[in-house]
């Protein structure tokens, strides 16, 4: 009779750990990976022993092994160490056999000693003295001699020691032990982990699941999934991102050809380069998501996001400011200092990111039953505050850009660029809303979580690229024989822009010169909205003077609107006034 007892409660965890550890290739080999062939063979042997020379009942019994230790009716009995006087004298204690000769395993256990950190200082000193005595070699020798315990002081089992003269078997056992601790450091909640480990392994020992299947489940309990740098998946993903980035960079070569440049005159060449770099930085965030989460990776993701967004939006804001319908000193200054303008935003990004560079992210581990575990970045209060500031700055840039697009809606030189930009912002806004909604959903599936993030960042970047840059290259290739003027005319004809001025004129009411300041502001905005070109300061002065003289009073916004709307030159303005009133557009 062979009793392999016992596979219940925490002792069951010890038995499983010992069996896998005993299937190392050499005594010096580390604990086998749970999904390795060594671990599979160990479980297969446990099941073979159960089926061929033991039984489910003996494996599961708590009392049966104790009985056999006393009555001596077992040829081989696996059990915890007990001193000889507690068991039948026919038994000889030895280390467990392993896969190969010289390999063994013994799960260790014991007591943990600690001191309450809230205790008084004088009590701590007394406890320290007591612990010092209990762990001293002298005290441990007494415990070994009197109670045959296993001590952690290995010199107590030297041949010269009294215990070895009295109990040679105990000393031989100690010298041949190959201890292994239970996996208490695998997780913060070891008790739950141990329960899951046993329950899962039992599905193989007493059920129909394969050894690899249950070991894979156990491994997934604590394994954190991410894409390793040397994996084939990483190679595929890295290659994909490199190809996409290279394609984006290569497309910049179109700026050197006059055929494409005519369609890409919305931004200067250097700003187009920065725009593409910003897109690549946004794409890079989705790649960083796949790597093992740590504070550095988390900081890089926020930095790439903020600087990438700045490089994508600020060049467009710069163009909209200098393209303001009415010439002004601010637009002129920004036009002459475009690098300083862009650098200001980048410096703000870098400074805000520098504030939090020494702050640690909270790496949160999402533990999922029967699913892959993974880690995500969790921000502390300081990091969250900086992120909100960055978000506010970027939102203000977008909102101001949208306001300028309304003012410049009919400027002919940027007519189609404005509409492409609005389309890009609309799509990005939809993506942002979807992302915000998904953030409120507790997604714990590894594949779903990262697939969503990959798609969102990729869609955000690629949609911006296509609408602001790529579509113009495609259009240039399609319209081989058309000039830029023809292209602009096609876009405007599609939107029926030739009727814009008339329809707007008809929709707005007539107001008096005593209109409120709010109405004047609205009138000024609408004047800019329907204006088709940027007016120089000298031309504006002439138009304002004429309108002022005609109304026998100071110039106001509504006079400007009327003059801009009803004529293409100053000489035609007078015939369009109605009495002493101005037309509000």
C-alpha positions as CSV (number, residue, x, y, z in Angstrom):
1,X,0.0,0.0,0.0
2,X,1.2,3.5,-0.9
3,X,-0.5,6.4,0.7
4,X,0.0,9.8,-1.1
5,X,-1.6,12.0,1.5
6,X,-3.0,14.4,1.7
7,X,-4.4,16.7,-1.0
8,X,-6.7,18.9,1.1
9,X,-6.6,22.4,2.5
10,X,-3.2,24.2,2.6
11,X,-1.3,20.9,2.9
12,X,-2.7,20.1,-0.6
13,X,-1.0,23.3,-1.9
14,X,2.3,22.1,-0.3
15,X,2.0,18.7,-2.0
16,X,1.4,20.3,-5.4
17,X,4.3,22.7,-5.0
18,X,6.6,19.9,-3.8
19,X,5.7,17.6,-6.8
20,X,6.4,20.3,-9.4
21,X,9.6,21.3,-7.6
22,X,10.8,17.7,-7.5
23,X,10.6,17.6,-11.3
24,X,13.5,19.9,-11.8
25,X,16.3,18.6,-14.1
26,X,19.1,19.2,-11.6
27,X,19.2,20.1,-7.9
28,X,20.5,23.5,-8.9
29,X,17.6,24.2,-11.4
30,X,15.0,26.8,-10.4
31,X,11.4,26.1,-9.8
32,X,9.9,25.0,-13.1
33,X,7.6,27.3,-15.0
34,X,4.0,26.3,-14.4
35,X,3.4,25.8,-18.1
36,X,6.6,23.9,-18.7
37,X,6.9,20.2,-19.6
38,X,8.4,19.5,-16.1
39,X,5.3,20.8,-14.4
40,X,3.1,18.8,-16.7
41,X,5.0,15.6,-16.1
42,X,4.8,16.2,-12.3
43,X,1.0,16.5,-12.4
44,X,0.8,13.5,-14.7
45,X,2.8,11.4,-12.2
46,X,0.5,12.5,-9.3
47,X,-2.5,11.3,-11.3
48,X,-0.8,8.1,-12.3
49,X,-0.1,7.3,-8.6
50,X,-3.7,8.1,-7.7
51,X,-5.2,5.9,-10.4
52,X,-2.8,2.9,-10.3
53,X,-1.7,2.4,-6.7
54,X,-3.8,4.8,-4.6
55,X,-7.3,6.2,-4.8
56,X,-9.4,9.4,-4.7
57,X,-10.3,8.6,-1.1
58,X,-6.8,8.4,0.1
59,X,-5.8,11.6,-1.7
60,X,-8.7,13.5,-0.1
61,X,-8.6,12.0,3.4
62,X,-7.5,14.0,6.4
63,X,-7.5,11.2,8.9
64,X,-6.4,8.1,6.9
65,X,-2.7,9.1,6.7
66,X,-2.6,9.7,10.5
67,X,-4.0,6.2,11.1
68,X,-1.4,4.7,8.9
69,X,1.4,6.6,10.6
70,X,0.4,4.9,13.9
71,X,-0.5,1.4,12.7
72,X,2.4,1.1,10.3
73,X,0.3,-0.4,7.5
74,X,1.9,1.6,4.6
75,X,4.9,0.8,2.5
76,X,5.3,4.5,1.5
77,X,3.7,7.4,3.1
78,X,4.1,11.1,2.2
79,X,3.5,13.3,5.1
80,X,4.8,16.3,7.0
81,X,7.8,15.9,9.3
82,X,7.1,14.5,12.7
83,X,9.6,13.4,15.4
84,X,10.1,9.7,15.6
85,X,8.4,9.3,19.0
86,X,5.1,10.4,17.3
87,X,5.0,7.7,14.6
88,X,5.4,3.9,14.3
89,X,9.1,3.0,14.7
90,X,9.0,0.8,11.5
91,X,9.1,4.0,9.4
92,X,12.3,5.7,8.3
93,X,12.1,9.4,7.5
94,X,13.8,10.4,4.2
95,X,13.6,13.1,1.6
96,X,11.0,12.8,-1.2
97,X,12.1,11.2,-4.4
98,X,12.3,13.4,-7.5
99,X,12.2,13.1,-11.3
100,X,15.9,12.2,-11.4
101,X,18.4,10.9,-8.9
102,X,19.7,13.6,-6.5
103,X,16.6,15.8,-7.0
104,X,14.1,16.2,-4.2
105,X,11.7,18.7,-2.7
106,X,10.3,19.7,0.7
107,X,7.8,22.4,1.2
108,X,8.7,24.6,4.2
109,X,6.5,26.3,6.7
110,X,6.8,27.8,10.1
111,X,6.0,30.8,12.3
112,X,6.3,34.5,11.6
113,X,7.4,36.8,14.3
114,X,6.7,40.5,14.3
115,X,6.4,43.6,16.4
116,X,3.4,46.0,16.4
117,X,4.7,49.3,15.0
118,X,2.1,51.1,17.2
119,X,3.5,49.6,20.4
120,X,5.4,51.7,22.9
121,X,9.1,51.9,22.6
122,X,9.9,50.3,26.0
123,X,7.8,47.3,25.0
124,X,9.5,47.0,21.7
125,X,12.9,46.8,23.4
126,X,11.6,44.0,25.6
127,X,10.2,42.1,22.7
128,X,13.4,42.4,20.8
129,X,15.3,40.9,23.7
130,X,12.8,37.9,23.8
131,X,13.1,37.4,20.0
132,X,16.9,37.6,20.2
133,X,16.9,34.8,22.8
134,X,14.3,32.6,21.0
135,X,16.3,32.8,17.8
136,X,19.7,32.3,19.4
137,X,21.8,29.2,18.6
138,X,21.6,28.1,22.3
139,X,17.8,28.2,22.4
140,X,17.5,26.5,19.0
141,X,19.8,23.7,20.1
142,X,17.6,23.0,23.1
143,X,14.5,22.9,20.8
144,X,16.2,20.6,18.4
145,X,17.5,18.3,21.1
146,X,14.3,18.2,23.2
147,X,11.6,18.4,20.5
148,X,13.4,17.4,17.3
149,X,12.2,20.5,15.4
150,X,13.8,21.6,12.1
151,X,15.7,24.7,12.8
152,X,17.0,27.3,10.3
153,X,20.5,27.2,11.9
154,X,22.2,24.6,9.7
155,X,25.3,24.3,11.9
156,X,23.1,22.6,14.6
157,X,23.1,19.5,12.3
158,X,26.8,19.2,12.0
159,X,28.2,15.7,12.9
160,X,29.8,17.2,16.0
161,X,26.5,18.2,17.5
162,X,24.9,16.1,20.1
163,X,21.6,15.7,18.2
164,X,23.5,14.0,15.3
165,X,24.9,11.4,17.7
166,X,21.5,10.7,19.1
167,X,19.4,10.9,15.9
168,X,21.6,10.4,12.8
169,X,18.5,10.1,10.5
170,X,17.4,13.6,11.4
171,X,20.8,15.1,10.5
172,X,21.0,13.1,7.3
173,X,17.4,14.3,6.4
174,X,18.3,17.9,7.1
175,X,21.4,17.7,4.9
176,X,19.5,16.2,2.0
177,X,16.5,18.5,2.1
178,X,15.9,20.7,-1.0
179,X,13.4,23.1,0.5
180,X,10.9,25.2,-1.5
181,X,8.6,27.8,0.0
182,X,5.0,28.2,-0.9
183,X,4.3,31.0,-3.4
184,X,3.2,33.5,-0.7
185,X,4.7,36.4,-2.7
186,X,2.8,35.7,-5.8
187,X,-0.1,37.9,-4.8
188,X,-1.2,40.1,-1.9
189,X,-4.0,37.7,-1.1
190,X,-2.2,34.4,-0.8
191,X,-5.1,32.6,0.8
192,X,-7.4,33.2,-2.3
193,X,-4.5,32.3,-4.6
194,X,-3.9,29.0,-2.7
195,X,-7.6,28.1,-2.9
196,X,-7.7,28.8,-6.6
197,X,-4.5,26.9,-7.2
198,X,-5.8,23.7,-5.5
199,X,-9.3,23.9,-7.0
200,X,-7.9,24.3,-10.5
201,X,-5.3,21.5,-10.2
202,X,-8.0,19.2,-8.7
203,X,-9.9,19.6,-12.0
204,X,-7.1,17.6,-13.6
205,X,-6.5,15.1,-10.7
206,X,-10.2,14.3,-10.2
207,X,-11.7,15.6,-13.5
208,X,-11.2,15.6,-17.3
209,X,-9.1,18.7,-17.9
210,X,-5.6,18.3,-19.2
211,X,-2.5,19.0,-17.1
212,X,-1.5,21.9,-19.4
213,X,-4.9,23.4,-19.3
214,X,-5.1,23.6,-15.5
215,X,-1.5,24.8,-15.2
216,X,-2.2,27.5,-17.8
217,X,-5.2,28.7,-15.7
218,X,-3.0,28.7,-12.5
219,X,-0.3,30.6,-14.3
220,X,-2.8,33.2,-15.5
221,X,-3.9,33.8,-11.9
222,X,-0.8,35.9,-11.3
223,X,0.8,36.4,-14.7
224,X,0.7,40.0,-16.0
225,X,0.3,40.1,-19.7
226,X,2.1,42.5,-21.9
227,X,4.1,42.2,-25.2
228,X,7.7,41.3,-24.4
229,X,10.4,43.0,-26.5
230,X,11.8,39.7,-27.9
231,X,8.4,38.1,-28.7
232,X,7.2,37.4,-32.3
233,X,4.1,39.5,-31.6
234,X,6.2,42.5,-30.6
235,X,8.2,42.0,-33.9
236,X,5.0,42.1,-35.9
237,X,3.5,45.1,-34.1
238,X,6.8,47.0,-34.1
239,X,7.2,46.4,-37.8
240,X,3.7,47.6,-38.5
241,X,4.2,50.8,-36.6
242,X,7.5,51.4,-38.3
243,X,6.0,50.9,-41.7
244,X,3.1,53.2,-40.9
245,X,5.5,55.9,-39.6
246,X,7.8,55.6,-42.6
247,X,4.8,55.9,-44.9
248,X,3.7,59.1,-43.2
249,X,7.3,60.5,-43.3
250,X,7.8,59.5,-47.0
251,X,4.5,61.3,-47.9
252,X,6.3,64.5,-46.9
253,X,8.3,64.2,-50.1
254,X,5.2,65.4,-51.9
255,X,6.0,68.9,-50.5
256,X,9.0,69.1,-52.9
257,X,6.8,68.7,-56.0
258,X,4.9,71.7,-57.4
259,X,2.0,69.5,-58.4
260,X,1.3,68.5,-54.8
261,X,2.5,71.7,-53.2
262,X,-0.4,73.6,-54.9
263,X,-2.8,71.5,-52.9
264,X,-0.7,71.6,-49.7
265,X,-0.2,75.3,-49.3
266,X,-2.4,75.5,-46.1
267,X,0.7,75.1,-44.0
268,X,4.4,75.8,-44.6
269,X,6.6,72.8,-45.3
270,X,8.2,72.9,-41.9
271,X,4.8,73.0,-40.1
272,X,3.6,70.1,-42.2
273,X,6.7,68.1,-41.0
274,X,5.8,69.0,-37.4
275,X,2.2,68.0,-38.0
276,X,3.2,64.6,-39.3
277,X,5.6,64.1,-36.3
278,X,2.7,64.9,-34.0
279,X,0.7,62.2,-35.6
280,X,3.5,59.7,-35.2
281,X,3.8,60.6,-31.5
282,X,0.1,59.9,-31.0
283,X,0.4,56.6,-32.8
284,X,3.3,55.7,-30.6
285,X,1.1,55.9,-27.5
286,X,-0.8,52.8,-28.7
287,X,2.5,51.0,-29.0
288,X,3.6,51.9,-25.5
289,X,0.3,50.5,-24.2
290,X,1.5,47.1,-25.1
291,X,4.7,47.2,-23.1
292,X,5.0,46.3,-19.4
293,X,3.5,49.1,-17.4
294,X,5.9,51.1,-15.2
295,X,6.3,54.8,-14.2
296,X,8.6,55.6,-17.2
297,X,6.2,54.2,-19.7
298,X,3.3,56.0,-18.1
299,X,5.2,59.3,-18.2
300,X,6.1,58.8,-21.8
301,X,2.5,58.2,-22.8
302,X,1.4,61.5,-21.3
303,X,4.3,63.4,-22.8
304,X,3.8,61.9,-26.3
305,X,0.1,62.7,-26.0
306,X,0.5,66.3,-25.0
307,X,3.4,67.2,-27.3
308,X,1.9,65.2,-30.2
309,X,-1.4,67.0,-29.8
310,X,0.4,70.4,-29.7
311,X,2.3,69.6,-32.9
312,X,-1.0,68.6,-34.6
313,X,-3.1,71.6,-33.6
314,X,-0.9,74.7,-33.0
315,X,0.4,74.9,-36.6
316,X,-3.2,75.0,-37.7
317,X,-4.0,77.6,-35.1
318,X,-1.1,79.6,-36.3
319,X,-2.4,79.5,-39.9
320,X,-5.9,80.6,-38.8
321,X,-4.6,83.5,-36.8
322,X,-2.5,84.9,-39.6
323,X,-5.3,84.3,-42.0
324,X,-7.7,86.5,-39.9
325,X,-10.2,88.4,-42.2
326,X,-8.9,91.7,-41.1
327,X,-5.2,92.6,-41.0
328,X,-4.0,93.4,-37.5
329,X,-0.8,93.7,-35.5
330,X,-1.3,90.5,-33.5
331,X,-1.7,88.4,-36.7
332,X,1.3,90.1,-38.2
333,X,3.5,89.5,-35.1
334,X,2.5,85.8,-34.9
335,X,3.2,85.5,-38.7
336,X,6.7,86.9,-38.2
337,X,7.4,84.9,-35.0
338,X,5.9,81.5,-35.9
339,X,8.6,79.5,-34.3
340,X,8.4,81.4,-31.1
341,X,4.6,81.0,-31.2
342,X,4.9,77.2,-31.5
343,X,7.8,77.0,-29.1
344,X,5.7,78.7,-26.4
345,X,3.2,75.8,-26.5
346,X,5.8,73.1,-26.6
347,X,7.6,74.7,-23.6
348,X,4.4,74.7,-21.6
349,X,4.0,71.0,-22.4
350,X,7.5,70.2,-21.4
351,X,7.3,72.3,-18.2
352,X,4.1,70.7,-17.1
353,X,5.4,67.2,-17.8
354,X,8.6,68.1,-15.9
355,X,6.7,68.9,-12.8
356,X,5.4,65.3,-12.5
357,X,8.5,63.5,-13.8
358,X,9.6,62.5,-10.3
359,X,6.1,61.5,-9.2
360,X,5.3,57.8,-9.3
361,X,2.3,56.4,-11.1
362,X,0.2,53.8,-9.3
363,X,0.5,50.7,-11.4
364,X,-2.9,49.0,-11.0
365,X,-3.1,45.2,-11.6
366,X,-6.4,44.0,-12.9
367,X,-6.9,40.5,-11.7
368,X,-9.5,38.6,-13.7
369,X,-10.8,35.1,-13.0
370,X,-10.2,32.8,-15.9
371,X,-8.9,35.8,-17.9
372,X,-5.5,37.4,-18.6
373,X,-4.3,39.8,-16.0
374,X,-2.8,43.1,-17.0
375,X,-1.6,46.4,-15.6
376,X,-2.6,50.0,-16.3
377,X,-1.4,53.4,-15.3
378,X,-3.2,55.1,-12.4
379,X,-2.4,58.7,-11.8
380,X,-2.0,60.3,-8.3
381,X,-3.5,63.7,-7.5
382,X,-0.5,65.7,-8.7
383,X,-0.3,63.9,-12.1
384,X,-4.1,64.2,-12.5
385,X,-4.0,67.9,-11.9
386,X,-1.3,68.4,-14.5
387,X,-3.2,66.3,-17.0
388,X,-6.3,68.4,-16.5
389,X,-4.3,71.6,-17.1
390,X,-2.9,70.1,-20.3
391,X,-6.4,69.1,-21.3
392,X,-7.8,72.6,-20.7
393,X,-5.0,74.2,-22.7
394,X,-5.5,71.8,-25.7
395,X,-9.3,72.3,-25.5
396,X,-8.8,76.1,-25.6
397,X,-6.6,75.7,-28.7
398,X,-9.3,73.7,-30.4
399,X,-12.2,76.0,-29.4
400,X,-10.3,79.1,-30.5
401,X,-9.4,77.4,-33.8
402,X,-13.1,76.5,-34.3
403,X,-14.1,80.1,-33.7
404,X,-11.5,81.3,-36.2
405,X,-12.8,78.8,-38.8
406,X,-16.2,80.3,-38.5
407,X,-14.8,83.8,-39.0
408,X,-12.8,82.6,-42.0
409,X,-15.5,80.3,-43.4
410,X,-15.6,81.9,-46.8
411,X,-12.0,83.0,-47.3
412,X,-11.2,81.7,-50.7
413,X,-7.5,80.9,-50.2
414,X,-8.3,78.4,-47.4
415,X,-11.9,77.6,-48.3
416,X,-11.5,73.8,-48.7
417,X,-8.8,73.5,-46.0
418,X,-11.2,75.0,-43.4
419,X,-13.8,72.4,-44.3
420,X,-11.3,69.5,-44.1
421,X,-10.2,70.8,-40.7
422,X,-13.8,70.9,-39.5
423,X,-14.3,67.4,-40.7
424,X,-11.2,66.2,-38.9
425,X,-12.3,67.9,-35.6
426,X,-15.7,66.4,-35.9
427,X,-14.4,62.9,-36.4
428,X,-11.9,63.4,-33.6
429,X,-14.6,64.7,-31.3
430,X,-16.7,61.6,-32.0
431,X,-13.7,59.4,-31.2
432,X,-13.1,61.4,-28.0
433,X,-16.7,61.0,-26.9
434,X,-16.6,57.2,-27.5
435,X,-13.3,57.0,-25.6
436,X,-14.7,59.0,-22.6
437,X,-17.8,56.7,-22.5
438,X,-15.6,53.6,-22.6
439,X,-13.5,55.0,-19.8
440,X,-16.5,54.7,-17.5
441,X,-17.0,51.1,-18.4
442,X,-15.1,48.6,-16.3
443,X,-13.3,46.6,-19.1
444,X,-11.3,43.8,-17.5
445,X,-10.6,41.7,-20.6
446,X,-7.0,42.2,-21.7
447,X,-7.6,41.8,-25.4
448,X,-10.7,44.0,-25.5
449,X,-9.1,46.8,-23.3
450,X,-6.0,47.2,-25.4
451,X,-7.7,46.6,-28.8
452,X,-10.0,49.5,-28.0
453,X,-7.2,51.8,-27.0
454,X,-5.2,50.8,-30.1
455,X,-8.1,51.5,-32.4
456,X,-8.9,54.9,-30.8
457,X,-5.4,56.3,-31.0
458,X,-4.9,54.9,-34.5
459,X,-8.2,56.3,-35.8
460,X,-7.5,59.7,-34.2
461,X,-4.1,60.0,-35.8
462,X,-4.9,58.5,-39.2
463,X,-8.2,60.4,-39.7
464,X,-6.4,63.7,-39.0
465,X,-3.7,62.7,-41.4
466,X,-6.1,61.7,-44.2
467,X,-8.4,64.8,-43.9
468,X,-5.6,67.4,-43.4
469,X,-2.9,66.0,-45.7
470,X,-3.5,62.6,-47.4
471,X,-6.7,63.5,-49.2
472,X,-5.0,66.4,-50.9
473,X,-2.3,64.1,-52.3
474,X,-5.0,61.8,-53.5
475,X,-7.0,64.6,-55.1
476,X,-3.8,65.9,-56.8
477,X,-3.3,62.5,-58.3
478,X,-6.9,62.2,-59.5
479,X,-7.0,65.7,-60.9
480,X,-4.1,65.4,-63.2
481,X,-5.1,68.1,-65.7
482,X,-6.8,70.4,-63.2
483,X,-5.2,73.5,-61.7
484,X,-5.5,74.4,-58.1
485,X,-8.0,77.1,-59.1
486,X,-10.2,74.4,-60.8
487,X,-9.9,72.2,-57.7
488,X,-11.0,75.0,-55.4
489,X,-13.9,75.8,-57.8
490,X,-15.1,72.2,-57.7
491,X,-15.1,72.2,-53.9
492,X,-17.0,75.5,-53.7
493,X,-19.5,74.6,-56.4
494,X,-20.3,71.5,-54.5
495,X,-21.3,73.7,-51.5
496,X,-23.2,76.2,-53.6
497,X,-21.0,79.0,-52.3
498,X,-21.8,81.3,-55.2
499,X,-25.2,82.0,-53.5
500,X,-23.8,82.5,-50.0
501,X,-23.8,86.3,-49.9
502,X,-27.3,86.6,-51.3
503,X,-28.9,84.0,-49.0
504,X,-27.2,85.5,-45.9
505,X,-28.3,89.0,-46.9
506,X,-31.9,87.9,-47.2
507,X,-32.0,86.1,-43.9
508,X,-30.9,89.0,-41.7
509,X,-33.1,91.8,-40.5
510,X,-32.6,95.6,-40.8
511,X,-31.5,97.3,-37.6
512,X,-30.9,100.9,-36.7
513,X,-27.7,102.7,-36.0
514,X,-28.6,102.6,-32.3
515,X,-28.2,98.8,-32.2
516,X,-26.8,97.4,-28.9
517,X,-23.2,96.4,-28.5
518,X,-24.1,92.7,-28.7
519,X,-25.7,93.2,-32.0
520,X,-22.7,95.2,-33.2
521,X,-20.4,92.3,-32.2
522,X,-22.6,89.8,-33.9
523,X,-22.6,92.0,-37.0
524,X,-18.8,92.2,-37.0
525,X,-18.6,88.4,-36.6
526,X,-21.0,87.9,-39.5
527,X,-19.0,90.4,-41.6
528,X,-15.9,88.3,-41.1
529,X,-17.9,85.1,-41.7
530,X,-19.0,86.0,-45.3
531,X,-15.8,87.8,-46.2
532,X,-13.9,86.1,-49.0
533,X,-10.4,87.6,-48.6
534,X,-8.2,89.1,-46.0
535,X,-8.6,92.9,-46.0
536,X,-5.5,95.0,-45.7
537,X,-5.5,97.8,-43.1
538,X,-5.5,100.6,-45.8
539,X,-8.4,99.1,-47.6
540,X,-10.4,98.7,-44.4
541,X,-9.8,102.3,-43.4
542,X,-11.2,103.5,-46.7
543,X,-14.3,101.4,-46.4
544,X,-14.9,102.4,-42.8
545,X,-14.5,106.1,-43.7
546,X,-16.9,105.9,-46.5
547,X,-19.5,104.1,-44.4
548,X,-19.1,106.7,-41.6
549,X,-19.5,109.7,-43.9
550,X,-22.6,108.2,-45.5
551,X,-24.3,107.7,-42.1
552,X,-23.2,111.1,-40.8
553,X,-21.8,109.5,-37.7
554,X,-19.1,107.3,-36.4
555,X,-18.4,104.1,-38.2
556,X,-19.9,100.9,-36.6
557,X,-19.8,97.2,-37.2
558,X,-23.1,97.1,-39.1
559,X,-21.9,99.7,-41.5
560,X,-18.8,97.6,-42.1
561,X,-20.9,94.5,-42.6
562,X,-23.1,96.3,-45.1
563,X,-20.3,97.6,-47.1
564,X,-18.4,94.3,-47.2
565,X,-21.5,92.3,-48.0
566,X,-23.1,94.4,-50.8
567,X,-20.1,95.3,-52.9
568,X,-16.7,94.2,-53.9
569,X,-15.4,97.8,-54.0
570,X,-16.0,101.1,-52.1
571,X,-17.8,102.9,-55.0
572,X,-20.8,100.6,-54.9
573,X,-21.6,100.9,-51.2
574,X,-23.8,103.9,-51.2
575,X,-26.6,102.5,-53.4
576,X,-27.2,99.7,-51.0
577,X,-28.0,101.7,-47.9
578,X,-31.7,102.0,-46.9
579,X,-32.4,105.4,-45.4
580,X,-30.5,106.0,-42.3
581,X,-30.3,102.3,-41.4
582,X,-27.6,99.6,-41.9
583,X,-28.2,96.0,-42.9
584,X,-27.3,93.5,-40.2
585,X,-25.8,90.3,-41.7
